[in-house]
Amino acid sequence: MADLLSSAQEIAPLLKEKQINSVLLVCGASFLKQPVYQIICDAVSEAGAKLTRFSDFSPNPVYESVVKGVQVFLTHHCDFIIAVGGGSAMDVAKCIKLFWNMDQEENYLGQKIAENAVPLLAIPTTAGTGSEATRFAVIYYEGNKQSVAHISCIPGYVLLDASLLETLPLYQRKATLLDALCHGIESYWSVNASDESRRYAAEAIRGVFAYEKKYLANEREGNEGMLKAAHRAGQAIDLTQTTAGHAMCYKLTSFYGLAHGHAAALCVEALWEYMADHTQDCVDPRGEACLKETFLGLAQAMGCASVKESVLKYREFLDSLELSRPVLKEEKELEILKKSVNPDRLKNNPVRLTEDVLEELYKKIVR
């Protein structure tokens, strides 16, 4: 589990303690306008180290960007990485950390990952992905999504700075809030769920509902609370991985221009009701009775007395955010959507989902 820094003022002492000589800062260009950027620069200088910034990547980062990042890391003899941003910056930084000690003449994605001790400090600028707490990273190679996973990916240090959320647009607030909520929900019902992961998931779910209004109103208390909730959700997902909600949402983002959390939330809405009504199709090796207990425990984490009430509460909450619903333009889109779901990503789901079921679920999602 990562060490949580209480403020950016702790960065300089950390660098001194680790006797760091060269820091690679992975961030988007927009971060340079944030006051925390100058604090980081000053901290690195105070520690007697040099700072190199790497921003040559885009949303949904590609493999080639990571290769450039690795070259920058090696050229400047970096021995510490700071990642600031949303999921993209985190993914790039994680991959640089994993790839820098591999053979540069071969494709990094085809090589075995060797654990390394380069420290990684993650500073999220959104409250949703939970990437600062997970061993997973996603990059694109030749147009295809590549999932990278290793325990070395997990940042050793995390700074949750609420000031970095102050400029988030309202739609992004809603979408990232929903991403954190879906992480908590999916982690809770995952076939990989444990007592530990469910503690994290339940805490995340309660946190989302407790701070939702203040977060959407851009109040400091809400920003702080949502950051913590998203971090807990990330810790839960790190242990269990996501389930069908996330497996189903990816094509929705590219097809209909939805933010990731928005698309995931629509999938979870349809999925939750279906699974609660079809526990007889349970594939969790712990059995149907255990699954029913899981849904009841999830309902209680939502502050509800029954599974039916929790499904309704989720739907009403989603409706209250007044987000758009994708509209089917051609019937063939349903075929594309159901075929887009990676079967491997359904293995963590507790209820069996056939292609026919996926099509019915998409019919509820896409109006």
C-alpha positions as a Markdown table, in Angstrom:
| # | Residue | x | y | z |
|---|---|---|---|---|
| 1 | Met | 0.0 | 0.0 | 0.0 |
| 2 | Ala | 1.3 | 3.5 | -0.9 |
| 3 | Asp | 2.5 | 6.0 | 1.6 |
| 4 | Leu | 0.1 | 9.0 | 1.5 |
| 5 | Leu | 1.8 | 12.4 | 1.6 |
| 6 | Ser | -0.3 | 15.0 | 3.5 |
| 7 | Ser | 0.9 | 17.9 | 1.3 |
| 8 | Ala | 3.3 | 18.8 | -1.5 |
| 9 | Gln | 5.6 | 20.2 | 1.1 |
| 10 | Glu | 6.6 | 16.6 | 1.9 |
| 11 | Ile | 8.1 | 16.1 | -1.5 |
| 12 | Ala | 11.5 | 17.7 | -0.8 |
| 13 | Pro | 12.2 | 15.8 | 2.4 |
| 14 | Leu | 11.2 | 12.5 | 0.6 |
| 15 | Leu | 13.7 | 13.2 | -2.3 |
| 16 | Lys | 16.4 | 14.0 | 0.2 |
| 17 | Glu | 15.7 | 10.9 | 2.2 |
| 18 | Lys | 15.9 | 8.8 | -1.0 |
| 19 | Gln | 19.0 | 10.7 | -2.1 |
| 20 | Ile | 17.4 | 11.4 | -5.5 |
| 21 | Asn | 19.5 | 13.0 | -8.2 |
| 22 | Ser | 17.2 | 13.3 | -11.2 |
| 23 | Val | 13.4 | 13.4 | -11.3 |
| 24 | Leu | 11.2 | 12.7 | -14.3 |
| 25 | Leu | 7.9 | 14.6 | -14.1 |
| 26 | Val | 5.2 | 13.0 | -16.3 |
| 27 | Cys | 2.3 | 15.5 | -16.7 |
| 28 | Gly | 0.1 | 17.2 | -19.3 |
| 29 | Ala | 1.0 | 20.7 | -20.5 |
| 30 | Ser | -2.0 | 22.2 | -18.6 |
| 31 | Phe | -0.5 | 21.2 | -15.3 |
| 32 | Leu | 2.2 | 23.9 | -15.7 |
| 33 | Lys | -0.5 | 26.5 | -14.8 |
| 34 | Gln | -1.2 | 24.9 | -11.4 |
| 35 | Pro | 0.5 | 26.3 | -8.3 |
| 36 | Val | 1.5 | 22.8 | -7.4 |
| 37 | Tyr | 3.8 | 22.7 | -10.4 |
| 38 | Gln | 6.0 | 25.4 | -9.0 |
| 39 | Ile | 6.0 | 23.7 | -5.6 |
| 40 | Ile | 7.3 | 20.5 | -7.2 |
| 41 | Cys | 10.0 | 22.5 | -9.1 |
| 42 | Asp | 11.0 | 24.2 | -5.8 |
| 43 | Ala | 11.0 | 20.8 | -4.0 |
| 44 | Val | 13.3 | 19.2 | -6.5 |
| 45 | Ser | 15.6 | 22.1 | -6.4 |
| 46 | Glu | 15.7 | 22.2 | -2.6 |
| 47 | Ala | 16.6 | 18.5 | -2.7 |
| 48 | Gly | 19.5 | 19.2 | -4.9 |
| 49 | Ala | 18.1 | 17.2 | -7.8 |
| 50 | Lys | 17.4 | 18.1 | -11.4 |
| 51 | Leu | 13.9 | 18.0 | -13.0 |
| 52 | Thr | 13.0 | 16.8 | -16.5 |
| 53 | Arg | 9.4 | 17.1 | -17.7 |
| 54 | Phe | 7.8 | 14.7 | -20.1 |
| 55 | Ser | 4.5 | 15.7 | -21.7 |
| 56 | Asp | 4.7 | 14.1 | -25.2 |
| 57 | Phe | 1.6 | 11.9 | -24.9 |
| 58 | Ser | -2.1 | 12.2 | -25.5 |
| 59 | Pro | -5.3 | 10.8 | -24.0 |
| 60 | Asn | -5.4 | 7.1 | -24.6 |
| 61 | Pro | -1.6 | 7.1 | -24.9 |
| 62 | Val | 0.2 | 5.1 | -27.5 |
| 63 | Tyr | 3.1 | 2.8 | -27.2 |
| 64 | Glu | 5.4 | 5.1 | -29.1 |
| 65 | Ser | 4.9 | 7.8 | -26.5 |
| 66 | Val | 6.0 | 5.5 | -23.8 |
| 67 | Val | 9.1 | 4.6 | -25.8 |
| 68 | Lys | 10.0 | 8.3 | -26.0 |
| 69 | Gly | 9.4 | 8.6 | -22.3 |
| 70 | Val | 11.8 | 5.7 | -21.6 |
| 71 | Gln | 14.4 | 7.4 | -23.7 |
| 72 | Val | 14.0 | 10.7 | -21.8 |
| 73 | Phe | 14.2 | 8.7 | -18.5 |
| 74 | Leu | 17.5 | 7.1 | -19.5 |
| 75 | Thr | 19.1 | 10.1 | -21.2 |
| 76 | His | 18.7 | 12.2 | -18.0 |
| 77 | His | 19.6 | 9.3 | -15.7 |
| 78 | Cys | 16.4 | 9.6 | -13.7 |
| 79 | Asp | 16.0 | 7.8 | -10.5 |
| 80 | Phe | 12.5 | 9.0 | -9.4 |
| 81 | Ile | 9.2 | 9.5 | -11.3 |
| 82 | Ile | 6.4 | 11.9 | -10.4 |
| 83 | Ala | 3.1 | 11.3 | -12.3 |
| 84 | Val | 0.6 | 14.1 | -12.2 |
| 85 | Gly | -2.8 | 13.9 | -14.0 |
| 86 | Gly | -5.6 | 11.6 | -14.9 |
| 87 | Gly | -5.4 | 8.0 | -16.1 |
| 88 | Ser | -3.3 | 8.8 | -19.2 |
| 89 | Ala | -0.4 | 10.4 | -17.3 |
| 90 | Met | -0.5 | 7.7 | -14.7 |
| 91 | Asp | -0.5 | 5.0 | -17.4 |
| 92 | Val | 2.5 | 6.5 | -19.2 |
| 93 | Ala | 4.5 | 7.0 | -16.0 |
| 94 | Lys | 3.8 | 3.4 | -14.9 |
| 95 | Cys | 4.9 | 2.0 | -18.2 |
| 96 | Ile | 8.1 | 4.1 | -18.2 |
| 97 | Lys | 8.8 | 2.7 | -14.7 |
| 98 | Leu | 8.3 | -0.9 | -16.0 |
| 99 | Phe | 10.1 | -0.6 | -19.3 |
| 100 | Trp | 13.2 | 1.5 | -18.6 |
| 101 | Asn | 15.3 | -1.6 | -17.6 |
| 102 | Met | 14.3 | -3.7 | -20.6 |
| 103 | Asp | 16.1 | -4.4 | -23.9 |
| 104 | Gln | 15.6 | -1.2 | -26.0 |
| 105 | Glu | 16.1 | -3.1 | -29.2 |
| 106 | Glu | 13.0 | -5.3 | -28.6 |
| 107 | Asn | 9.3 | -4.4 | -28.2 |
| 108 | Tyr | 8.8 | -3.8 | -24.5 |
| 109 | Leu | 5.3 | -5.3 | -24.6 |
| 110 | Gly | 6.8 | -8.7 | -25.5 |
| 111 | Gln | 9.3 | -8.8 | -22.8 |
| 112 | Lys | 9.1 | -10.1 | -19.3 |
| 113 | Ile | 8.6 | -7.5 | -16.6 |
| 114 | Ala | 11.4 | -7.4 | -14.0 |
| 115 | Glu | 10.5 | -5.7 | -10.7 |
| 116 | Asn | 12.5 | -2.5 | -10.1 |
| 117 | Ala | 12.8 | -0.1 | -7.2 |
| 118 | Val | 12.5 | 3.2 | -9.0 |
| 119 | Pro | 10.1 | 5.2 | -6.7 |
| 120 | Leu | 6.9 | 6.5 | -8.3 |
| 121 | Leu | 4.9 | 9.4 | -6.7 |
| 122 | Ala | 1.4 | 9.7 | -8.1 |
| 123 | Ile | -0.6 | 12.9 | -7.9 |
| 124 | Pro | -4.1 | 12.5 | -9.4 |
| 125 | Thr | -5.9 | 15.6 | -10.8 |
| 126 | Thr | -9.3 | 13.8 | -11.1 |
| 127 | Ala | -11.3 | 11.9 | -8.5 |
| 128 | Gly | -12.3 | 8.8 | -10.4 |
| 129 | Thr | -9.7 | 6.5 | -12.1 |
| 130 | Gly | -8.0 | 5.4 | -8.9 |
| 131 | Ser | -5.0 | 4.7 | -11.0 |
| 132 | Glu | -2.7 | 6.0 | -8.3 |
| 133 | Ala | -3.6 | 2.9 | -6.3 |
| 134 | Thr | -3.5 | 0.1 | -8.9 |
| 135 | Arg | -1.0 | -2.2 | -10.7 |
| 136 | Phe | -2.7 | -1.7 | -14.1 |
| 137 | Ala | -1.9 | 0.5 | -17.0 |
| 138 | Val | -3.4 | 0.8 | -20.5 |
| 139 | Ile | -1.7 | 1.9 | -23.7 |
| 140 | Tyr | -2.5 | 1.5 | -27.3 |
| 141 | Tyr | -0.2 | -0.4 | -29.8 |
| 142 | Glu | -1.1 | -0.4 | -33.5 |
| 143 | Gly | -4.6 | 0.8 | -32.6 |
| 144 | Asn | -5.2 | -2.0 | -30.1 |
| 145 | Lys | -5.6 | -1.6 | -26.4 |
| 146 | Gln | -2.8 | -3.3 | -24.4 |
| 147 | Ser | -3.3 | -3.9 | -20.7 |
| 148 | Val | -0.1 | -3.9 | -18.7 |
| 149 | Ala | -0.1 | -5.2 | -15.1 |
| 150 | His | 2.6 | -5.7 | -12.5 |
| 151 | Ile | 2.9 | -5.1 | -8.8 |
| 152 | Ser | 5.8 | -2.7 | -9.6 |
| 153 | Cys | 3.2 | -0.5 | -11.3 |
| 154 | Ile | 1.6 | 0.5 | -7.9 |
| 155 | Pro | 3.0 | 3.9 | -6.9 |
| 156 | Gly | 4.9 | 3.8 | -3.7 |
| 157 | Tyr | 3.8 | 7.4 | -2.8 |
| 158 | Val | 0.5 | 9.2 | -3.4 |
| 159 | Leu | -0.4 | 12.9 | -2.9 |
| 160 | Leu | -4.2 | 13.6 | -2.8 |
| 161 | Asp | -4.3 | 17.4 | -3.3 |
| 162 | Ala | -7.8 | 18.8 | -3.5 |
| 163 | Ser | -6.7 | 22.1 | -5.0 |
| 164 | Leu | -6.0 | 20.2 | -8.3 |
| 165 | Leu | -9.7 | 19.5 | -8.7 |
| 166 | Glu | -10.9 | 23.1 | -8.6 |
| 167 | Thr | -10.8 | 23.6 | -12.3 |
| 168 | Leu | -12.6 | 20.4 | -13.3 |
| 169 | Pro | -15.7 | 21.0 | -15.6 |
| 170 | Leu | -19.0 | 19.8 | -14.2 |
| 171 | Tyr | -19.4 | 17.0 | -16.8 |
| 172 | Gln | -15.9 | 15.6 | -15.9 |
| 173 | Arg | -16.9 | 15.8 | -12.2 |
| 174 | Lys | -20.0 | 13.7 | -12.9 |
| 175 | Ala | -18.1 | 11.2 | -15.1 |
| 176 | Thr | -15.2 | 10.7 | -12.7 |
| 177 | Leu | -17.5 | 10.4 | -9.7 |
| 178 | Leu | -19.4 | 7.6 | -11.6 |
| 179 | Asp | -16.1 | 5.9 | -12.5 |
| 180 | Ala | -15.2 | 5.7 | -8.8 |
| 181 | Leu | -18.7 | 4.5 | -7.9 |
| 182 | Cys | -18.6 | 1.8 | -10.6 |
| 183 | His | -15.2 | 0.7 | -9.4 |
| 184 | Gly | -16.6 | 0.2 | -5.9 |
| 185 | Ile | -19.7 | -1.6 | -7.1 |
| 186 | Glu | -17.9 | -3.9 | -9.6 |
| 187 | Ser | -15.2 | -4.7 | -7.1 |
| 188 | Tyr | -17.7 | -5.6 | -4.5 |
| 189 | Trp | -19.5 | -8.2 | -6.7 |
| 190 | Ser | -16.4 | -9.5 | -8.5 |
| 191 | Val | -15.6 | -13.2 | -8.3 |
| 192 | Asn | -12.2 | -12.1 | -6.9 |
| 193 | Ala | -13.7 | -10.1 | -4.0 |
| 194 | Ser | -12.3 | -10.7 | -0.5 |
| 195 | Asp | -13.1 | -9.3 | 2.9 |
| 196 | Glu | -10.3 | -6.8 | 2.4 |
| 197 | Ser | -11.4 | -5.6 | -1.1 |
| 198 | Arg | -15.0 | -5.3 | 0.1 |
| 199 | Arg | -14.0 | -3.1 | 3.0 |
| 200 | Tyr | -12.3 | -0.8 | 0.5 |
| 201 | Ala | -15.2 | -1.0 | -2.0 |
| 202 | Ala | -17.9 | -0.3 | 0.7 |
| 203 | Glu | -15.9 | 2.7 | 2.0 |
| 204 | Ala | -15.6 | 4.1 | -1.5 |
| 205 | Ile | -19.3 | 3.7 | -2.2 |
| 206 | Arg | -20.2 | 5.4 | 1.1 |
| 207 | Gly | -17.7 | 8.2 | 0.3 |
| 208 | Val | -19.2 | 8.9 | -3.1 |
| 209 | Phe | -22.7 | 9.3 | -1.7 |
| 210 | Ala | -21.5 | 11.3 | 1.3 |
| 211 | Tyr | -19.5 | 13.9 | -0.7 |
| 212 | Glu | -21.4 | 13.9 | -4.0 |
| 213 | Lys | -23.2 | 17.2 | -3.6 |
| 214 | Lys | -20.2 | 19.1 | -2.2 |
| 215 | Tyr | -18.0 | 17.7 | -4.9 |
| 216 | Leu | -20.3 | 18.7 | -7.7 |
| 217 | Ala | -20.5 | 22.1 | -6.1 |
| 218 | Asn | -16.7 | 22.3 | -6.2 |
| 219 | Glu | -16.4 | 22.8 | -2.4 |
| 220 | Arg | -13.0 | 21.9 | -0.9 |
| 221 | Glu | -14.5 | 19.3 | 1.6 |
| 222 | Gly | -16.3 | 17.6 | -1.3 |
| 223 | Asn | -13.1 | 17.5 | -3.4 |
| 224 | Glu | -11.1 | 16.1 | -0.5 |
| 225 | Gly | -13.7 | 13.5 | 0.2 |
| 226 | Met | -14.2 | 12.4 | -3.4 |
| 227 | Leu | -10.4 | 12.0 | -3.8 |
| 228 | Lys | -10.3 | 9.7 | -0.8 |
| 229 | Ala | -13.3 | 7.7 | -2.1 |
| 230 | Ala | -11.8 | 7.3 | -5.5 |
| 231 | His | -8.5 | 6.2 | -4.0 |
| 232 | Arg | -10.3 | 3.5 | -1.9 |
| 233 | Ala | -12.1 | 2.4 | -5.0 |
| 234 | Gly | -8.7 | 2.1 | -6.8 |
| 235 | Gln | -7.4 | 0.0 | -3.9 |
| 236 | Ala | -10.4 | -2.3 | -4.2 |
| 237 | Ile | -10.1 | -2.7 | -8.0 |
| 238 | Asp | -6.4 | -3.4 | -7.6 |
| 239 | Leu | -7.3 | -6.5 | -5.7 |
| 240 | Thr | -10.3 | -7.7 | -7.8 |
| 241 | Gln | -10.1 | -6.1 | -11.2 |
| 242 | Thr | -13.2 | -4.8 | -13.0 |
| 243 | Thr | -16.1 | -6.9 | -14.3 |
| 244 | Ala | -18.7 | -6.7 | -17.1 |
| 245 | Gly | -19.6 | -3.1 | -16.5 |
| 246 | His | -16.2 | -2.0 | -17.7 |
| 247 | Ala | -15.9 | -4.7 | -20.3 |
| 248 | Met | -19.1 | -3.4 | -21.9 |
| 249 | Cys | -18.4 | 0.3 | -21.7 |
| 250 | Tyr | -15.3 | 0.8 | -23.9 |
| 251 | Lys | -17.0 | 0.7 | -27.3 |
| 252 | Leu | -19.7 | 3.1 | -26.0 |
| 253 | Thr | -17.0 | 5.8 | -25.4 |
| 254 | Ser | -15.7 | 5.7 | -29.0 |
| 255 | Phe | -19.1 | 5.1 | -30.6 |
| 256 | Tyr | -21.1 | 7.8 | -28.8 |
| 257 | Gly | -18.5 | 10.2 | -27.5 |
| 258 | Leu | -19.2 | 9.4 | -23.8 |
| 259 | Ala | -16.7 | 9.9 | -21.0 |
| 260 | His | -15.5 | 6.6 | -19.6 |
| 261 | Gly | -17.2 | 6.9 | -16.2 |
| 262 | His | -20.5 | 8.0 | -17.9 |
| 263 | Ala | -20.4 | 4.9 | -20.2 |
| 264 | Ala | -19.5 | 2.5 | -17.3 |
| 265 | Ala | -22.3 | 3.9 | -15.2 |
| 266 | Leu | -24.9 | 3.2 | -17.9 |
| 267 | Cys | -23.6 | -0.4 | -18.3 |
| 268 | Val | -23.7 | -1.0 | -14.5 |
| 269 | Glu | -27.3 | 0.2 | -14.4 |
| 270 | Ala | -28.5 | -2.4 | -16.9 |
| 271 | Leu | -26.1 | -5.1 | -15.6 |
| 272 | Trp | -27.0 | -4.8 | -11.9 |
| 273 | Glu | -30.8 | -5.3 | -12.3 |
| 274 | Tyr | -30.2 | -8.2 | -14.7 |
| 275 | Met | -27.7 | -10.0 | -12.4 |
| 276 | Ala | -29.9 | -9.5 | -9.3 |
| 277 | Asp | -32.7 | -11.2 | -11.2 |
| 278 | His | -30.6 | -14.0 | -12.5 |
| 279 | Thr | -28.5 | -15.3 | -9.6 |
| 280 | Gln | -29.3 | -18.8 | -10.8 |
| 281 | Asp | -26.7 | -18.2 | -13.6 |
| 282 | Cys | -24.0 | -17.6 | -11.0 |
| 283 | Val | -20.5 | -18.5 | -12.0 |
| 284 | Asp | -18.8 | -17.4 | -8.8 |
| 285 | Pro | -17.3 | -20.7 | -7.4 |
| 286 | Arg | -18.6 | -19.6 | -4.0 |
| 287 | Gly | -22.1 | -20.3 | -5.2 |
| 288 | Glu | -25.5 | -18.7 | -5.6 |
| 289 | Ala | -26.2 | -18.3 | -1.9 |
| 290 | Cys | -23.0 | -16.4 | -1.5 |
| 291 | Leu | -23.8 | -14.2 | -4.5 |
| 292 | Lys | -27.2 | -13.3 | -3.0 |
| 293 | Glu | -25.4 | -12.4 | 0.3 |
| 294 | Thr | -23.0 | -10.3 | -1.8 |
| 295 | Phe | -25.8 | -8.3 | -3.4 |
| 296 | Leu | -27.3 | -7.8 | 0.0 |
| 297 | Gly | -24.0 | -6.6 | 1.4 |
| 298 | Leu | -23.7 | -4.2 | -1.6 |
| 299 | Ala | -27.2 | -2.9 | -0.9 |
| 300 | Gln | -26.2 | -2.2 | 2.7 |
| 301 | Ala | -23.1 | -0.3 | 1.6 |
| 302 | Met | -25.5 | 1.8 | -0.5 |
| 303 | Gly | -27.5 | 2.5 | 2.6 |
| 304 | Cys | -30.4 | 0.3 | 1.5 |
| 305 | Ala | -32.3 | -2.5 | 3.2 |
| 306 | Ser | -32.8 | -4.7 | 0.1 |
| 307 | Val | -31.2 | -5.5 | -3.2 |
| 308 | Lys | -34.3 | -4.1 | -5.1 |
| 309 | Glu | -34.0 | -0.8 | -3.2 |
| 310 | Ser | -30.3 | -0.5 | -4.0 |
| 311 | Val | -30.9 | -1.0 | -7.7 |
| 312 | Leu | -33.6 | 1.7 | -7.6 |
| 313 | Lys | -31.4 | 4.1 | -5.6 |
| 314 | Tyr | -28.6 | 3.7 | -8.1 |
| 315 | Arg | -30.9 | 4.4 | -11.0 |
| 316 | Glu | -32.4 | 7.4 | -9.4 |
| 317 | Phe | -28.9 | 8.7 | -8.5 |
| 318 | Leu | -27.8 | 8.3 | -12.1 |
| 319 | Asp | -31.0 | 10.1 | -13.4 |
| 320 | Ser | -30.4 | 13.0 | -11.0 |
| 321 | Leu | -27.1 | 13.7 | -12.7 |
| 322 | Glu | -29.0 | 14.4 | -15.9 |
| 323 | Leu | -26.6 | 12.8 | -18.3 |
| 324 | Ser | -27.4 | 12.0 | -21.9 |
| 325 | Arg | -28.3 | 8.5 | -23.1 |
| 326 | Pro | -26.8 | 7.3 | -26.4 |
| 327 | Val | -29.2 | 6.8 | -29.2 |
| 328 | Leu | -29.1 | 3.8 | -31.6 |
| 329 | Lys | -28.6 | 5.1 | -35.2 |
| 330 | Glu | -28.5 | 1.7 | -37.0 |
| 331 | Glu | -29.5 | -1.8 | -35.9 |
| 332 | Lys | -26.1 | -3.2 | -36.8 |
| 333 | Glu | -24.6 | -1.1 | -33.9 |
| 334 | Leu | -26.0 | -3.6 | -31.5 |
| 335 | Glu | -24.1 | -6.4 | -33.2 |
| 336 | Ile | -20.9 | -4.4 | -33.1 |
| 337 | Leu | -21.4 | -3.5 | -29.4 |
| 338 | Lys | -21.9 | -7.1 | -28.3 |
| 339 | Lys | -19.0 | -8.4 | -30.4 |
| 340 | Ser | -16.7 | -5.7 | -28.9 |
| 341 | Val | -16.8 | -7.2 | -25.4 |
| 342 | Asn | -13.6 | -9.1 | -24.6 |
| 343 | Pro | -14.6 | -12.5 | -23.1 |
| 344 | Asp | -11.5 | -12.5 | -20.9 |
| 345 | Arg | -12.8 | -9.4 | -19.2 |
| 346 | Leu | -16.1 | -11.2 | -18.3 |
| 347 | Lys | -14.3 | -13.8 | -16.3 |
| 348 | Asn | -14.5 | -11.7 | -13.2 |
| 349 | Asn | -18.2 | -11.2 | -13.5 |
| 350 | Pro | -20.3 | -13.3 | -11.0 |
| 351 | Val | -23.2 | -14.0 | -13.5 |
| 352 | Arg | -22.9 | -15.7 | -16.9 |
| 353 | Leu | -23.5 | -13.3 | -19.8 |
| 354 | Thr | -24.0 | -14.8 | -23.2 |
| 355 | Glu | -24.0 | -12.7 | -26.4 |
| 356 | Asp | -27.8 | -12.8 | -26.5 |
| 357 | Val | -27.8 | -11.4 | -22.9 |
| 358 | Leu | -25.3 | -8.7 | -23.9 |
| 359 | Glu | -27.4 | -7.7 | -26.8 |
| 360 | Glu | -30.5 | -7.3 | -24.5 |
| 361 | Leu | -28.4 | -5.3 | -22.0 |
| 362 | Tyr | -27.2 | -3.0 | -24.8 |
| 363 | Lys | -30.8 | -2.4 | -25.9 |
| 364 | Lys | -31.5 | -1.0 | -22.4 |
| 365 | Ile | -28.4 | 1.1 | -22.5 |
| 366 | Val | -28.6 | 2.5 | -26.0 |
| 367 | Arg | -32.1 | 4.0 | -26.6 |
